[in-house]
Amino acid sequence: MRILTDIEGTTTAIAFVHRTLFPHAREALDGFLRAHADDAQVQAILRDVPGEDKPAQLRAWMAADAKATPLKALQGLIWRRGYESGALRGHLWPDVAPALRAWHAAGTRLAVYSSGSEEAQRLLFRHSEAGDLEPLFDGFHDTRIGAKREAASYARIAQAWGAAPGDILFLSDVAEELDAAREAGLATCQLVRAEDGTQASGRHLVARDFTEVPPAPAKG
């Protein structure tokens, strides 16, 4: 069995992303760009930002909560400094770390698929409130593999993982993402966390937390 999990609204409170991570990146943006103007990785990211005023475009994307890959990559770099300094710690719901550790110990292979950059995903789990969970995962996937509401993205993840789509259970709070995953042949389960106000779609199996996630793929 393999489990592919979303982050925001699934393992982690939506509020952590919007009230902690996003404001941290927004406040640190200008200083980070000045301090790392000669960094090759930063320069490569900025080349993919349209227009002459790169900071203005990045701030506009931030204000719109755009899923722009250059923005996500840059946010990941900014958050890395925050995590490494101790200013940030990755939030996980209390049921998440025990379940991940138990699944891993039982031989279940784990991976992440989130709109946040691969760097941001790794940092959250490496510096989580429950300790370093990064080694539990086979891989981390972001929007470079495709949009989360497109079935082809999930097919690519299965191929990259060397797995049949039907052997993968995808966990997310967003019904449209689960729809796309199921179209690609994955099993699905919607996390409906009361704290985040998630509403069950009626189209997928439902779990209120990770203790209720089914032990084996089921088409729902």
Kinemage of the C-alpha trace (Angstrom):
@kinemage 1
@onewidth
@group {chain A} dominant
@subgroup {mainchain}
@vectorlist {calphas} color= white
{ca met a 1} P 0.000 0.000 0.000
{ca arg a 2} L 1.100 3.550 -0.698
{ca ile a 3} L -0.316 6.768 0.683
{ca leu a 4} L 0.012 10.115 -1.071
{ca thr a 5} L -0.974 13.040 1.127
{ca asp a 6} L -1.782 16.688 0.696
{ca ile a 7} L -0.589 19.109 3.414
{ca glu a 8} L -2.768 22.203 3.888
{ca gly a 9} L -6.102 21.157 5.403
{ca thr a 10} L -4.987 17.522 5.526
{ca thr a 11} L -1.914 17.145 7.744
{ca thr a 12} L -1.709 20.802 8.719
{ca ala a 13} L -4.153 23.504 9.757
{ca ile a 14} L -5.099 25.911 6.991
{ca ala a 15} L -4.577 28.689 9.529
{ca phe a 16} L -0.887 27.773 9.922
{ca val a 17} L -0.279 28.397 6.239
{ca his a 18} L -2.294 31.619 6.042
{ca arg a 19} L -1.523 33.118 9.449
{ca thr a 20} L 2.071 31.996 9.960
{ca leu a 21} L 3.870 30.917 6.776
{ca phe a 22} L 2.430 33.435 4.304
{ca pro a 23} L 2.911 36.492 6.567
{ca his a 24} L 6.462 35.395 7.372
{ca ala a 25} L 7.333 35.180 3.671
{ca arg a 26} L 5.606 38.470 2.878
{ca glu a 27} L 7.439 40.370 5.615
{ca ala a 28} L 10.812 38.835 4.758
{ca leu a 29} L 10.556 39.139 0.955
{ca asp a 30} L 12.376 42.426 0.288
{ca gly a 31} L 15.179 41.782 2.745
{ca phe a 32} L 15.659 38.249 1.441
{ca leu a 33} L 15.909 39.441 -2.168
{ca arg a 34} L 18.469 42.081 -1.212
{ca ala a 35} L 20.548 39.652 0.829
{ca his a 36} L 20.504 36.947 -1.857
{ca ala a 37} L 20.620 39.017 -5.044
{ca asp a 38} L 23.722 37.164 -6.249
{ca asp a 39} L 22.463 33.687 -5.342
{ca ala a 40} L 22.173 31.537 -8.480
{ca gln a 41} L 19.089 29.728 -7.213
{ca val a 42} L 17.286 32.996 -6.494
{ca gln a 43} L 18.316 34.426 -9.863
{ca ala a 44} L 16.937 31.329 -11.609
{ca ile a 45} L 13.604 31.727 -9.827
{ca leu a 46} L 13.384 35.437 -10.672
{ca arg a 47} L 13.951 34.704 -14.369
{ca asp a 48} L 10.594 32.911 -14.331
{ca val a 49} L 8.814 35.917 -12.786
{ca pro a 50} L 7.295 38.098 -15.549
{ca gly a 51} L 7.766 41.846 -15.788
{ca glu a 52} L 10.510 44.256 -14.791
{ca asp a 53} L 9.439 44.779 -11.172
{ca lys a 54} L 9.943 41.280 -9.789
{ca pro a 55} L 9.144 42.103 -6.139
{ca ala a 56} L 5.884 43.788 -7.161
{ca gln a 57} L 4.820 40.738 -9.172
{ca leu a 58} L 5.727 38.419 -6.287
{ca arg a 59} L 3.717 40.550 -3.849
{ca ala a 60} L 0.759 40.535 -6.266
{ca trp a 61} L 0.915 36.744 -6.431
{ca met a 62} L 1.067 36.606 -2.631
{ca ala a 63} L -1.982 38.863 -2.315
{ca ala a 64} L -3.915 36.646 -4.736
{ca asp a 65} L -2.699 33.391 -3.119
{ca ala a 66} L -1.564 32.383 -6.611
{ca lys a 67} L -0.181 28.886 -7.144
{ca ala a 68} L 2.677 30.294 -9.236
{ca thr a 69} L 5.668 27.957 -9.221
{ca pro a 70} L 8.337 30.735 -8.956
{ca leu a 71} L 6.530 32.211 -5.948
{ca lys a 72} L 6.268 28.838 -4.246
{ca ala a 73} L 9.959 28.173 -4.860
{ca leu a 74} L 10.988 31.527 -3.398
{ca gln a 75} L 8.682 31.124 -0.406
{ca gly a 76} L 10.370 27.793 0.239
{ca leu a 77} L 13.775 29.450 0.411
{ca ile a 78} L 12.509 32.143 2.769
{ca trp a 79} L 10.842 29.583 5.003
{ca arg a 80} L 14.036 27.536 5.123
{ca arg a 81} L 15.773 30.422 6.859
{ca gly a 82} L 12.843 30.738 9.249
{ca tyr a 83} L 12.807 27.049 10.123
{ca glu a 84} L 16.568 26.825 10.506
{ca ser a 85} L 16.613 29.869 12.791
{ca gly a 86} L 13.857 28.410 14.954
{ca ala a 87} L 11.422 31.197 14.067
{ca leu a 88} L 9.140 28.631 12.401
{ca arg a 89} L 8.048 25.117 13.344
{ca gly a 90} L 5.888 22.953 11.113
{ca his a 91} L 2.357 22.495 12.420
{ca leu a 92} L 0.775 19.041 12.257
{ca trp a 93} L -2.539 17.932 13.700
{ca pro a 94} L -1.873 15.673 16.744
{ca asp a 95} L -3.111 12.545 14.935
{ca val a 96} L -0.749 12.946 11.975
{ca ala a 97} L 2.747 12.073 13.239
{ca pro a 98} L 1.694 8.893 15.101
{ca ala a 99} L -0.201 7.684 12.029
{ca leu a 100} L 2.683 8.437 9.659
{ca arg a 101} L 5.142 6.617 11.906
{ca ala a 102} L 2.814 3.634 12.306
{ca trp a 103} L 2.133 3.385 8.577
{ca his a 104} L 5.829 3.603 7.774
{ca ala a 105} L 6.697 0.967 10.386
{ca ala a 106} L 4.062 -1.344 8.892
{ca gly a 107} L 5.642 -1.063 5.445
{ca thr a 108} L 3.319 1.516 3.890
{ca arg a 109} L 5.209 3.805 1.563
{ca leu a 110} L 4.481 7.509 1.885
{ca ala a 111} L 4.766 10.569 -0.343
{ca val a 112} L 3.511 14.153 -0.433
{ca tyr a 113} L 1.765 16.150 -3.160
{ca ser a 114} L 1.138 19.791 -2.332
{ca ser a 115} L 0.891 23.120 -4.133
{ca gly a 116} L 3.673 24.355 -1.851
{ca ser a 117} L 7.167 23.832 -3.248
{ca glu a 118} L 9.052 20.600 -2.616
{ca glu a 119} L 11.458 22.653 -0.481
{ca ala a 120} L 8.590 23.975 1.663
{ca gln a 121} L 7.145 20.489 2.072
{ca arg a 122} L 10.446 19.016 3.229
{ca leu a 123} L 11.029 21.871 5.660
{ca leu a 124} L 7.622 21.527 7.289
{ca phe a 125} L 8.123 17.827 7.988
{ca arg a 126} L 11.829 18.142 8.841
{ca his a 127} L 11.158 20.873 11.390
{ca ser a 128} L 7.736 19.725 12.555
{ca glu a 129} L 6.413 20.100 16.076
{ca ala a 130} L 6.603 16.294 16.295
{ca gly a 131} L 10.258 16.085 15.249
{ca asp a 132} L 11.955 15.216 11.968
{ca leu a 133} L 9.486 13.228 9.847
{ca glu a 134} L 11.124 13.815 6.462
{ca pro a 135} L 12.809 10.352 6.382
{ca leu a 136} L 9.391 8.667 6.491
{ca phe a 137} L 8.629 9.798 2.922
{ca asp a 138} L 9.721 8.368 -0.413
{ca gly a 139} L 9.189 11.643 -2.231
{ca phe a 140} L 7.722 15.124 -2.367
{ca his a 141} L 5.813 16.485 -5.370
{ca asp a 142} L 4.764 20.051 -6.148
{ca thr a 143} L 3.093 21.819 -9.068
{ca arg a 144} L 6.089 21.207 -11.316
{ca ile a 145} L 4.570 17.760 -11.907
{ca gly a 146} L 1.237 19.347 -12.840
{ca ala a 147} L -1.838 21.018 -11.378
{ca lys a 148} L -3.561 19.266 -8.497
{ca arg a 149} L -6.959 19.262 -10.191
{ca glu a 150} L -5.689 17.480 -13.322
{ca ala a 151} L -5.769 13.699 -13.538
{ca ala a 152} L -2.537 13.603 -15.548
{ca ser a 153} L -0.602 14.898 -12.525
{ca tyr a 154} L -1.556 11.864 -10.457
{ca ala a 155} L -0.710 9.521 -13.310
{ca arg a 156} L 2.757 11.090 -13.458
{ca ile a 157} L 3.234 10.658 -9.715
{ca ala a 158} L 2.263 6.986 -9.929
{ca gln a 159} L 4.686 6.490 -12.810
{ca ala a 160} L 7.489 8.283 -10.978
{ca trp a 161} L 6.791 6.157 -7.907
{ca gly a 162} L 6.803 2.963 -9.946
{ca ala a 163} L 3.331 2.105 -8.698
{ca ala a 164} L -0.001 1.135 -10.187
{ca pro a 165} L -2.453 4.011 -9.607
{ca gly a 166} L -4.871 1.645 -7.867
{ca asp a 167} L -2.228 0.870 -5.235
{ca ile a 168} L -2.110 4.504 -4.096
{ca leu a 169} L -4.482 6.148 -1.623
{ca phe a 170} L -4.629 9.935 -1.955
{ca leu a 171} L -5.583 12.016 1.082
{ca ser a 172} L -6.825 15.587 0.663
{ca asp a 173} L -9.433 17.957 2.021
{ca val a 174} L -10.257 19.285 -1.477
{ca ala a 175} L -12.892 17.310 -3.361
{ca glu a 176} L -11.787 18.525 -6.799
{ca glu a 177} L -8.266 17.225 -6.189
{ca leu a 178} L -9.710 13.878 -5.112
{ca asp a 179} L -11.880 13.826 -8.235
{ca ala a 180} L -8.789 14.205 -10.408
{ca ala a 181} L -6.901 11.533 -8.467
{ca arg a 182} L -9.769 9.076 -8.815
{ca glu a 183} L -9.997 9.816 -12.549
{ca ala a 184} L -6.344 8.742 -12.747
{ca gly a 185} L -7.199 5.490 -10.944
{ca leu a 186} L -6.089 6.297 -7.399
{ca ala a 187} L -8.105 5.440 -4.316
{ca thr a 188} L -9.270 8.516 -2.415
{ca cys a 189} L -10.214 9.703 1.047
{ca gln a 190} L -11.364 13.206 1.997
{ca leu a 191} L -10.082 14.639 5.277
{ca val a 192} L -12.956 16.592 6.798
{ca arg a 193} L -11.474 18.387 9.772
{ca ala a 194} L -13.998 20.317 11.837
{ca glu a 195} L -11.329 22.806 12.911
{ca asp a 196} L -10.803 23.860 9.286
{ca gly a 197} L -14.499 23.925 8.450
{ca thr a 198} L -14.124 21.368 5.657
{ca gln a 199} L -17.370 20.069 4.188
{ca ala a 200} L -17.754 16.492 2.955
{ca ser a 201} L -18.369 16.350 -0.787
{ca gly a 202} L -20.337 13.115 -0.728
{ca arg a 203} L -18.194 11.843 -3.587
{ca his a 204} L -15.383 10.225 -1.587
{ca leu a 205} L -14.766 8.242 1.558
{ca val a 206} L -14.441 10.540 4.558
{ca ala a 207} L -12.088 10.607 7.555
{ca arg a 208} L -12.236 13.158 10.343
{ca asp a 209} L -8.554 12.597 11.098
{ca phe a 210} L -5.756 10.172 10.255
{ca thr a 211} L -7.005 7.570 12.738
{ca glu a 212} L -10.034 7.091 10.461
{ca val a 213} L -8.107 6.727 7.197
{ca pro a 214} L -8.899 3.317 5.659
{ca pro a 215} L -6.116 0.738 5.953
{ca ala a 216} L -6.153 -0.177 2.257
{ca pro a 217} L -7.118 1.570 -0.994
{ca ala a 218} L -10.848 1.727 -1.645
{ca lys a 219} L -12.365 3.480 -4.618
{ca gly a 220} L -14.997 5.350 -2.568
